Amino acid sequence: MSINYSEIANPSIRNLTPYQPGKPIEEVQRELGLTDVIKLASNENPLGPSPKALAAAQEALTRIHLYPDGGSYELKQALAKYLAVNSQQLTIGNGSENILEIIVKAYLNANNAAIATQYAFATIPLLIKAAGAKLITIPTVEWQHNIDATIAAITPETRIIFVVNPNNPTGTYTTKNDFNKLLNAVSQDILIVSDEAYSEYINQDDYPDTLKLLPKHPNLIISRTFSKIFGLAGLRIGYAISSPEIADILNRARLPFNSNLVGTAAACAALQDKDYIAKSISLNSQGRKQLEAGLKQLNITYIPSLANFITINIQQDAKIIYEKLLQKGVIVRPLNAYGLPTHLRVTIGTHEQNERFLKTLREIIYV
Ligand SMILES: *Cc1c(COP(=O)(O)O)cnc(C)c1O
């Protein structure tokens, strides 16, 4: 008798729709026989890795026969200094998606619920559903997380409220006022998770400085990553900053060796590379202006973004435009999985990459 391995799997897992990542460059080269391919699909840093991080990673390679330090002592020390927090407030993860997973593992179950906005970063609803918890989705207002509706949706079951700030794939952000309103409205047994994968790019007065809010709000958890501005997506390092009480729980919930030796060494060095960080910020703001100007010329609307990507509305089946861009060696991200069939998400690249994207899009649209 043959076993149906889907049937005997946990229902919360069996019914998940897998996350759709950006297409890797090698896959497009292989499948389409192209050599000159650019990827603007996963919000990676177009500068490549920081030279300091690269050197630290190479040095660390001589030690990869050893287990990493499960407690990530050095990275925690470096981060504590960088963020001006206590190292006991930190949890290190295998990417920040692992941080989100650890939070869910520690605090969500089939008897409670979590709230997220419509169009929230796809990993978040995925994790909530995988935990068997109830997912409450709040419709956006002009692409924004509706904080008033979020507060109104709280029930006795609510354990976590996720705020993705800025959100991926919309690029929109929750203001300081709204964030404070939420923090002040909830009872402290409800965790507020602020997913800030792009916060280092932001220099906007009304963007919340959540680190400052931590001492007064022990239910706040901030999630950040080395994958975006720090240019280490392939090495999978992310972290949480929280009250020491929550950090203690998260560190119990994580796997003993969830952060790798090469990644933590590179992350320590990346924090020190101020030039690289400054260059990344300025390249991104120049590239955003370049893309916005180019899109206006093409009469293509976009959602204003604070992050390192822009989501555009091409008013037609975006999957077709996506495929045509692929054929010409430009990988972007279709957003069908988000219920946005006419939108594409484009990572802000180098000046040349942005030019190539705009030129290729023009060729496709005005054939
Ligand atoms: C990219 C991203 C992450 C996850 O990045 P990791 O590589 O797992 O650190 C988390 N949240 C948002 C909103 C993102 O866009």
The ligand as an ORCA input file, in Angstrom:
! r2SCAN-3c Opt
* xyz 0 1
  C      14.504     40.678      2.582
  C      13.566     40.785      3.710
  C      13.710     40.027      4.887
  C      14.547     38.799      5.047
  O      15.802     38.879      4.760
  P      16.848     37.810      5.289
  O      17.716     37.618      4.112
  O      16.168     36.568      5.728
  O      17.498     38.514      6.429
  C      12.870     40.245      5.945
  N      11.897     41.152      5.861
  C      11.702     41.884      4.757
  C      10.603     42.873      4.728
  C      12.509     41.709      3.637
  O      12.267     42.400      2.537
*
